[in-house]
Amino acid sequence: MSVARKAVAAAERLVVKVGSSALTTAGDGLDVTRLNALVDAIAARIAQGSQIVLVSSGAIGAGLAPLALGKRPRDLATQQAAASVGQLQLAHAYAESFGRYALTVGQVLLTSDDVVRRAHYRNAQRTFSRLLALGAVPVVNENDTVATEEIKFGDNDRLAALVAHLIGADALVLLSDVDGLYDGDPRSGSTRRIAEVAGPADLEGIAVGMSSSGLGTGGMVSKLAAARTAASAGIPVLLAAASDAALALSTAEVGTAFRAADSRLSARRFWLGYAAGTRGRLHLDDGAVAAVVRRRRSLLAAGITGVDGDFEAGDVVELVDPAQRVVARGVVAFDAGELPELIGRSSHELPEEQRREVVHADDLVPFRR
């Protein structure tokens, strides 16, 4: 068995994410049989001594049938209405199902604001820690009833990756209607499932698409992004079919496994790299990219070629290479209005009060490429 699969199988604390298409259907709403099968697998793992946080989609899908909606609505107000109805059904179904094993469920509804803001992030950490210490199973969903385009996560896959780091999880398991990552569209019949992803190089040339179920917001694109986020932060990931939940949560010998980076990011650096909202972009030349990404140096004004956005000193910005790829994130030390006259100039050419790093190495998170 691979290192990643061994890590998932042995994990003492896991985040398990399940998608809408694995729990609901457009015509009938929530499928209690499938939900019970998922709970059976989770309860079996808990009985072995593991702690599990469940990130569950399905609130909007569960609300479609009661509201006589034939398909997932596109407008935000109707989505929120469906979520308000479906969230109650989903929570009740989980409470009853886990109750078969004398397990108590605690519902946690989050918006991206709860993760982006450091104070909210710490509050969420404390809530999860206490729920788990009390033996409860936290069931997490995005708070669709109040989320807007500006604050929504966009998909629960990303939410699951953020929660996995927030609670100090040993592994992340992403369950959906697809049994792993393929090197193309699995419906074509001419593709192969990728069993192991050891690093970014294994994903070169992989083409993935959106879900065709019409119930979720993610698809393989969001699952792959979430897996890469967690793995880059030091958390092994298993991507598998929800129908294989029992195997995924026991031997882990199904689906696609993503090997974790050798070191785990601190809570602050993970927040900076993956959770915090960004206010602008700094464009770097090749030399600055090499210094920041490969040598983990601070970013100086001499390596900047352009500035986008309206930010202030202390805001988080993206650092992009000449090909417009985001290579790092960091806390900028200057306001956007100060930088145009500084960029491209060496430190000795600047006034003494401006001879400081634009982004200090301690406040910078480079991304694996």
C-alpha positions in Angstrom: 0.0 0.0 0.0 1.2 3.5 -0.8 2.3 6.1 1.8 -0.8 8.2 1.1 -3.2 5.3 1.5 -1.5 4.1 4.7 -1.9 7.6 6.1 -5.6 7.7 5.3 -6.2 4.3 6.7 -4.3 5.1 9.9 -5.6 8.6 10.4 -7.0 9.4 13.9 -8.8 12.5 12.8 -10.4 12.8 9.4 -12.6 15.1 7.4 -15.0 13.3 5.1 -16.8 15.3 2.4 -19.8 14.0 0.4 -21.3 15.7 -2.6 -25.0 16.5 -3.4 -25.1 14.0 -6.3 -24.2 11.2 -3.8 -27.1 12.0 -1.5 -29.9 13.5 -3.5 -31.8 13.3 -6.8 -33.6 16.1 -8.6 -37.0 14.3 -8.6 -37.0 12.6 -5.2 -34.8 14.9 -3.0 -32.8 13.3 -0.2 -32.0 9.6 -0.7 -32.1 8.2 2.9 -30.8 4.8 1.8 -27.6 6.3 0.5 -27.2 8.6 3.5 -27.6 5.7 5.8 -24.9 3.7 3.9 -22.5 6.7 4.4 -23.3 6.9 8.1 -22.7 3.2 8.5 -19.2 3.6 7.1 -18.4 6.7 9.2 -19.8 5.0 12.4 -17.6 2.0 11.7 -14.5 4.2 11.5 -15.5 6.1 14.7 -15.9 2.7 16.5 -12.3 2.0 15.7 -11.2 5.2 17.6 -11.1 7.9 14.9 -12.7 11.3 15.1 -14.6 12.5 12.0 -15.9 15.8 10.8 -18.4 15.4 8.0 -18.7 18.1 5.3 -22.0 17.4 3.6 -23.5 19.0 0.5 -27.1 18.3 -0.3 -29.1 21.1 1.5 -30.3 22.7 -1.7 -30.9 19.3 -3.4 -32.9 18.1 -0.3 -35.1 21.1 -0.6 -36.1 20.7 -4.2 -38.8 18.1 -3.8 -40.6 19.7 -0.9 -40.8 22.9 -2.8 -41.8 21.2 -6.0 -38.7 22.4 -7.9 -37.8 20.0 -10.7 -34.1 21.1 -10.9 -31.6 23.2 -9.0 -32.5 26.8 -9.3 -30.1 29.3 -10.8 -31.1 32.5 -8.9 -29.6 33.1 -5.5 -32.9 33.8 -3.7 -34.5 30.5 -4.7 -31.3 28.6 -3.9 -31.4 30.1 -0.4 -35.0 29.2 0.0 -34.4 25.6 -1.1 -31.4 25.5 1.3 -33.5 26.7 4.3 -36.0 23.9 3.7 -33.4 21.2 2.8 -31.0 22.0 5.6 -33.6 21.0 8.2 -34.3 17.7 6.3 -30.6 17.0 6.0 -29.8 17.7 9.6 -32.8 15.6 10.8 -31.8 12.7 8.6 -28.2 12.7 9.9 -29.4 13.0 13.5 -31.7 10.0 13.1 -29.1 7.9 11.1 -26.2 8.6 13.5 -28.6 8.0 16.4 -28.7 4.3 15.3 -25.2 4.1 16.7 -25.9 6.4 19.7 -23.8 9.1 18.1 -24.7 12.8 18.6 -24.6 15.2 15.6 -23.7 18.8 15.9 -24.5 21.1 12.9 -21.9 23.7 11.9 -22.9 26.2 9.2 -20.1 28.3 7.7 -19.6 31.1 5.3 -16.2 32.0 3.8 -16.1 35.0 6.2 -15.8 32.5 9.1 -12.5 31.3 7.6 -11.2 34.4 5.9 -11.3 36.5 9.1 -8.7 35.3 11.6 -10.9 35.9 14.7 -13.7 33.8 13.1 -11.2 31.1 12.1 -10.0 30.7 15.7 -13.6 30.6 16.9 -14.4 27.8 14.5 -11.3 25.9 15.6 -12.5 26.0 19.2 -16.0 24.9 18.3 -14.8 21.9 16.4 -12.3 21.0 19.1 -15.0 21.0 21.8 -17.5 19.1 19.7 -15.0 16.3 19.0 -13.9 16.2 22.6 -17.5 15.7 23.6 -17.8 12.8 21.2 -20.1 14.5 18.8 -19.9 14.3 15.0 -19.8 17.8 13.5 -21.7 17.9 10.2 -20.6 21.0 8.2 -22.2 22.7 5.3 -21.9 26.1 3.7 -24.6 28.4 5.1 -26.4 28.7 1.8 -29.4 30.5 3.4 -27.3 33.6 3.9 -24.3 33.2 1.6 -24.0 35.6 -1.2 -21.8 35.7 -4.3 -19.2 37.8 -2.3 -18.9 35.5 0.7 -19.8 32.0 -0.6 -17.1 29.2 -0.8 -18.4 28.2 -4.2 -18.2 24.5 -3.4 -18.0 22.3 -0.4 -14.8 20.7 -1.7 -12.8 23.8 -0.9 -14.7 24.1 2.4 -13.6 20.6 3.3 -9.9 21.3 2.5 -10.1 24.4 4.7 -11.8 22.6 7.6 -9.3 19.7 7.3 -6.4 22.1 8.1 -8.5 24.1 10.6 -9.1 21.0 12.8 -5.6 19.5 12.3 -7.0 16.5 10.4 -4.7 13.6 9.6 -6.5 13.0 6.2 -9.2 14.2 3.9 -11.6 11.9 2.1 -13.6 13.3 -0.8 -16.6 11.2 -1.8 -18.7 11.8 -4.9 -20.4 10.0 -7.8 -17.0 9.4 -9.5 -14.6 6.6 -8.3 -11.4 8.6 -8.7 -9.4 11.0 -10.9 -9.2 10.0 -14.6 -6.8 11.3 -17.3 -9.9 12.4 -19.3 -13.6 12.2 -19.3 -14.4 8.7 -17.7 -17.7 8.6 -19.7 -15.7 8.3 -22.9 -14.5 4.8 -22.1 -11.0 5.4 -23.3 -9.5 6.9 -20.1 -7.7 5.4 -17.2 -8.1 6.0 -13.5 -5.0 7.5 -11.8 -4.3 5.5 -8.7 -1.7 7.8 -7.1 -0.7 11.5 -7.3 2.6 12.0 -5.7 3.0 15.7 -6.7 2.0 18.4 -9.2 4.0 16.7 -12.0 1.6 13.8 -12.0 -1.2 16.1 -12.9 0.3 17.6 -16.1 -1.9 17.2 -19.1 -4.9 16.0 -17.0 -8.2 17.4 -18.4 -11.1 17.4 -15.9 -14.7 18.7 -16.3 -17.7 19.7 -14.3 -20.4 17.4 -12.8 -23.2 16.5 -15.1 -25.7 15.8 -12.3 -27.1 19.3 -12.2 -27.3 19.1 -8.4 -23.9 20.3 -7.2 -21.7 23.3 -7.9 -18.3 21.5 -8.0 -17.4 18.6 -10.2 -13.9 17.2 -10.6 -12.4 20.6 -11.1 -13.2 21.6 -7.5 -12.3 18.2 -6.1 -8.9 18.3 -7.7 -8.3 21.9 -6.5 -9.3 20.9 -3.0 -7.1 17.8 -3.1 -4.1 19.8 -4.2 -4.8 22.5 -1.5 -4.9 19.9 1.3 -2.0 17.8 0.0 0.2 21.0 -0.5 -0.5 21.8 3.1 0.6 18.4 4.4 -2.7 16.5 4.5 -3.1 13.2 2.5 -6.2 13.0 0.4 -8.4 10.1 -0.9 -10.8 10.8 -3.7 -13.4 8.0 -4.1 -17.0 7.1 -4.9 -19.5 7.5 -2.2 -20.7 4.0 -2.9 -17.2 2.9 -1.9 -17.3 4.8 1.4 -16.9 1.6 3.5 -13.6 0.7 1.8 -12.4 4.3 1.6 -12.8 4.7 5.4 -11.3 1.3 6.2 -8.5 0.0 3.9 -8.4 3.2 1.7 -7.6 0.8 -1.3 -10.1 2.6 -3.7 -10.1 5.8 -5.7 -7.2 8.1 -6.2 -4.7 8.9 -3.4 -2.9 12.2 -3.1 0.4 12.2 -1.3 0.9 15.0 1.3 3.8 17.4 1.2 6.6 16.6 3.5 5.8 19.4 6.0 2.5 20.8 7.2 1.9 24.5 7.0 1.2 26.4 10.3 -2.3 27.6 10.8 -1.3 31.2 10.0 0.6 30.2 6.8 -2.3 28.0 5.6 -4.7 30.8 6.3 -2.5 33.2 4.3 -2.0 30.8 1.4 -5.5 29.3 1.0 -8.1 30.9 3.2 -7.5 34.7 3.3 -9.2 36.9 0.7 -6.9 38.8 -1.6 -7.1 42.5 -2.6 -4.7 42.7 -5.5 -1.8 41.3 -7.6 1.9 41.9 -7.9 3.4 40.9 -11.3 6.9 39.4 -11.0 9.8 39.0 -13.4 11.5 35.6 -13.7 14.3 36.5 -11.3 11.8 37.4 -8.6 9.8 34.2 -9.2 12.9 32.2 -8.7 13.8 34.0 -5.5 10.4 33.8 -4.0 9.4 30.3 -5.0 12.6 28.3 -5.2 14.8 30.2 -2.7 12.0 31.3 -0.4 13.3 34.9 -0.3 11.5 38.1 0.4 10.0 40.0 -2.6 11.8 43.3 -3.3 10.6 46.2 -5.5 13.3 45.4 -8.1 11.5 42.2 -9.1 8.1 43.7 -9.6 6.9 44.6 -13.1 3.3 45.7 -12.4 0.6 46.2 -9.8 -3.2 45.5 -9.9 -5.9 46.2 -7.3 -6.7 48.7 -4.6 -5.0 47.4 -1.4 -3.4 48.8 1.7 -0.3 47.8 3.6 -1.2 44.6 5.6 -3.6 43.2 2.9 -3.0 39.8 1.3 -2.1 39.9 -2.4 -1.3 37.3 -5.1 2.1 37.1 -6.7 2.0 36.1 -10.4 4.7 35.1 -12.8 5.2 36.5 -16.4 2.7 33.8 -17.6 0.0 35.2 -15.2 0.2 32.1 -13.0 -0.2 32.6 -9.3 3.0 31.4 -7.7 2.6 32.7 -4.1 0.5 34.8 -1.7 1.7 37.3 0.8 1.1 40.2 3.1 2.1 43.4 1.3 4.0 46.1 3.2 3.0 49.0 0.9 -0.3 50.6 -0.2 -1.1 50.1 -3.9 -0.6 53.8 -4.5 2.9 53.7 -3.2 4.3 50.9 -5.4 4.2 52.3 -9.0 7.2 54.6 -8.3 9.1 51.9 -6.6 8.8 48.9 -8.9 11.8 47.8 -10.8 14.2 49.9 -8.6 17.0 48.4 -6.5 16.9 49.1 -2.8 19.9 51.4 -2.9 18.0 53.6 -5.3 15.1 54.1 -2.9 14.7 56.6 -0.1 15.8 55.1 3.2 12.2 54.9 4.6 11.2 52.8 1.6 14.1 50.3 1.7 12.1 47.4 3.0 10.7 44.2 1.5 7.5 44.6 -0.4 6.5 41.1 0.9 8.7 39.7 3.7 9.6 36.0 3.5 7.9 35.4 6.8 4.6 36.7 5.4 4.8 34.8 2.1 3.5 31.4 1.0 4.9 30.0 -2.3 2.9 27.4 -4.1 4.3 24.0 -5.3 4.6 23.9 -9.1 
